[in-house]
């Protein structure tokens, strides 16, 4: 049985959102997340279209692999992580595409 919550996305979402642009530097992204006490920020392009999200998970690879000299095999196995480790802008750090939902849909209910 698939039950729906009586709440809409609008009822449970945060209405004040901090976001960064594609060219925001790594330090800007971290500062925004720390200042607003959030674990992720949307990345916006142009007139505010969400194109990705930078989360704490995206930042972990950069920290974890900062001073590592990887073998070729390790690089091949974790290619995406090594790419993020070298990233300096939100464009290169973000996970994409972003999944967005409108305000009106009902939230999923608890699992049956």
SULLIN-V401500 format. One record per pair of residues at least 24 apart in sequence whose ideal C-beta (glycine too) atoms are under 10 Angstrom apart, sorted by the first residue. I is the first residue (numbers start at 1). J is the second residue. D is the distance in Angstrom with one decimal. If there is no record, write none. Layout:
I | J | D
I | J | D
This chain:
1 | 109 | 9.2
1 | 111 | 9.9
1 | 112 | 4.7
2 | 108 | 8.0
2 | 109 | 7.4
2 | 111 | 9.1
2 | 112 | 6.9
3 | 108 | 8.4
3 | 109 | 3.6
3 | 110 | 7.0
3 | 111 | 8.9
3 | 112 | 6.8
4 | 105 | 9.3
4 | 106 | 4.6
4 | 107 | 7.4
4 | 108 | 6.8
4 | 109 | 5.1
5 | 106 | 6.0
5 | 107 | 4.1
5 | 108 | 6.7
5 | 109 | 4.8
5 | 110 | 8.1
6 | 106 | 7.5
6 | 107 | 8.6
6 | 109 | 8.8
7 | 106 | 7.1
7 | 107 | 4.9
7 | 109 | 9.4
8 | 102 | 9.4
8 | 103 | 6.6
8 | 104 | 5.8
8 | 105 | 6.6
8 | 106 | 5.9
8 | 107 | 6.8
9 | 101 | 5.6
9 | 102 | 7.1
9 | 103 | 5.3
9 | 104 | 7.1
9 | 105 | 5.6
9 | 106 | 8.0
9 | 107 | 6.3
10 | 102 | 8.8
10 | 103 | 3.9
10 | 104 | 6.9
10 | 105 | 9.2
10 | 107 | 9.8
11 | 103 | 9.0
11 | 106 | 9.5
11 | 107 | 7.5
12 | 107 | 6.1
13 | 101 | 9.0
13 | 103 | 7.0
13 | 107 | 9.6
14 | 38 | 8.4
15 | 103 | 9.6
17 | 41 | 8.2
17 | 42 | 6.7
17 | 44 | 9.9
17 | 50 | 9.6
18 | 42 | 8.5
19 | 43 | 7.0
19 | 44 | 5.0
19 | 48 | 8.0
19 | 50 | 7.7
19 | 53 | 9.5
19 | 54 | 9.8
19 | 90 | 9.5
20 | 44 | 7.2
20 | 52 | 9.9
20 | 54 | 7.0
20 | 89 | 9.3
20 | 90 | 5.0
20 | 91 | 10.0
20 | 93 | 9.6
20 | 94 | 9.0
21 | 45 | 7.6
21 | 46 | 9.3
21 | 48 | 9.9
21 | 51 | 9.9
21 | 89 | 9.0
21 | 90 | 6.8
21 | 91 | 8.8
22 | 46 | 9.1
22 | 51 | 7.0
22 | 52 | 8.3
22 | 89 | 6.9
22 | 90 | 5.8
22 | 91 | 4.4
22 | 92 | 9.3
22 | 94 | 8.2
23 | 88 | 9.8
23 | 89 | 5.4
23 | 90 | 7.1
23 | 91 | 6.6
24 | 54 | 8.4
24 | 88 | 9.9
24 | 89 | 6.4
24 | 90 | 4.4
24 | 91 | 8.5
24 | 93 | 9.0
24 | 94 | 9.8
25 | 88 | 6.3
25 | 89 | 6.2
25 | 90 | 8.1
25 | 93 | 10.0
26 | 54 | 9.2
26 | 59 | 8.0
26 | 62 | 7.1
26 | 87 | 6.9
26 | 88 | 5.5
26 | 89 | 7.2
26 | 90 | 8.1
26 | 92 | 9.0
26 | 93 | 6.8
27 | 88 | 9.2
28 | 89 | 9.0
28 | 90 | 7.9
29 | 54 | 5.3
29 | 58 | 8.9
29 | 59 | 7.6
29 | 87 | 9.8
29 | 89 | 8.5
29 | 90 | 5.6
29 | 93 | 6.7
29 | 94 | 9.0
30 | 54 | 9.2
30 | 56 | 9.7
30 | 59 | 6.8
30 | 62 | 9.6
30 | 93 | 10.0
32 | 90 | 9.8
33 | 59 | 8.1
40 | 94 | 9.7
40 | 95 | 9.0
41 | 90 | 8.0
41 | 94 | 9.1
42 | 90 | 9.6
42 | 94 | 8.8
42 | 98 | 6.4
42 | 100 | 8.5
43 | 89 | 9.4
43 | 90 | 4.7
43 | 91 | 7.4
43 | 93 | 8.3
43 | 94 | 4.6
43 | 95 | 9.2
43 | 96 | 7.7
43 | 98 | 7.5
44 | 90 | 9.1
44 | 98 | 9.6
45 | 91 | 9.1
49 | 98 | 9.2
49 | 100 | 9.6
50 | 96 | 9.3
50 | 97 | 8.9
50 | 98 | 4.6
50 | 99 | 9.3
50 | 100 | 5.7
51 | 90 | 9.5
51 | 91 | 8.7
51 | 94 | 7.5
51 | 96 | 5.9
51 | 97 | 7.1
51 | 98 | 6.2
52 | 90 | 7.5
52 | 91 | 8.0
52 | 93 | 8.6
52 | 94 | 3.3
52 | 95 | 6.0
52 | 96 | 3.5
52 | 97 | 6.9
52 | 98 | 5.3
53 | 90 | 9.5
53 | 93 | 9.7
53 | 94 | 6.0
53 | 95 | 5.6
53 | 96 | 7.6
53 | 97 | 9.4
53 | 98 | 5.3
53 | 99 | 8.6
53 | 100 | 9.8
54 | 84 | 9.7
54 | 87 | 9.4
54 | 89 | 9.8
54 | 90 | 5.5
54 | 91 | 9.7
54 | 92 | 9.7
54 | 93 | 4.9
54 | 94 | 4.9
54 | 95 | 7.5
54 | 96 | 9.9
55 | 93 | 9.3
55 | 94 | 8.7
55 | 95 | 6.8
57 | 84 | 9.6
57 | 95 | 7.9
58 | 84 | 6.0
58 | 87 | 8.4
58 | 90 | 9.3
58 | 92 | 9.6
58 | 93 | 5.1
58 | 94 | 6.6
58 | 95 | 5.9
59 | 84 | 8.3
59 | 87 | 9.4
59 | 93 | 7.0
60 | 84 | 8.8
60 | 85 | 9.6
61 | 85 | 5.1
61 | 86 | 9.6
61 | 87 | 8.7
61 | 93 | 8.9
62 | 86 | 8.0
62 | 87 | 6.5
62 | 88 | 9.3
62 | 92 | 9.8
62 | 93 | 7.3
